[in-house]
Structures are given as structure tokens and as C-alpha cells.
Amino acid sequence: MPSTTVTVGSAVGLHARPAAVIAQAATDTGAEVTLTVDGQEPVDAGSALLIMTLGAAKGDQVTVESDDEAAMKTVADLVAKDLDA
């Protein structure tokens, strides 16, 4: 499955608001997208709760993986963006 690694851009990491925005976008793509922080199991990007379990803070590296390149890019762009701004 193709993947890309991005840096978390949200000032307070992937907490409730950014996780909800990312999960909604991932769900809207209709594709399977996963997020992984080094050393952890991948989680479904369509679940805000699972995204929050990653504990990803600003500046952490997150790998976004999907067979759908457009879905992967959409989610990766959101992870890299400061969604709290």
C-alpha cells in the first residue's frame, strides 16, 4: 500500500478537533486510510477516537497509508496543517 510521512502541524497535536476534521475527511473519501506513528500499530483514519490514541504531538512524524492516492494526499495534507489556527 502506498504511503507518505508528514509532520503533525496542529499546535497541540492530533487532539479532538484536528482528529475529528481528519476522520471526517478520511470517511468522505470512501477509501481505507490508516495513520501510524513509529512503533505503533496503524489506526483507521476514519475514527477520531483512534487518531487520538496515537498521541501524536506537533512535530511528530505520522505515516499516512492508502491504496487511493487522492485519499492519502487529502489526509496527509490535513495532518500537516495547523487545524487549530
C-alpha positions, 0 to 999 in steps of 0.5 A, a space after each residue: 500500500 502506498 504511503 507518505 510521512 508528514 509532520 503533525 502541524 496542529 499546535 497541540 497535536 492530533 487532539 479532538 478537533 484536528 482528529 475529528 476534521 481528519 476522520 471526517 475527511 478520511 470517511 468522505 473519501 470512501 477509501 481505507 486510510 490508516 495513520 501510524 506513528 513509529 512503533 505503533 500499530 496503524 489506526 483507521 483514519 476514519 475514527 477520531 477516537 483512534 487518531 487520538 490514541 496515537 498521541 501524536 504531538 506537533 512535530 511528530 512524524 505520522 505515516 499516512 497509508 492508502 491504496 487511493 492516492 487522492 485519499 492519502 494526499 487529502 489526509 496527509 495534507 490535513 495532518 500537516 496543517 495547523 487545524 487549530 489556527 
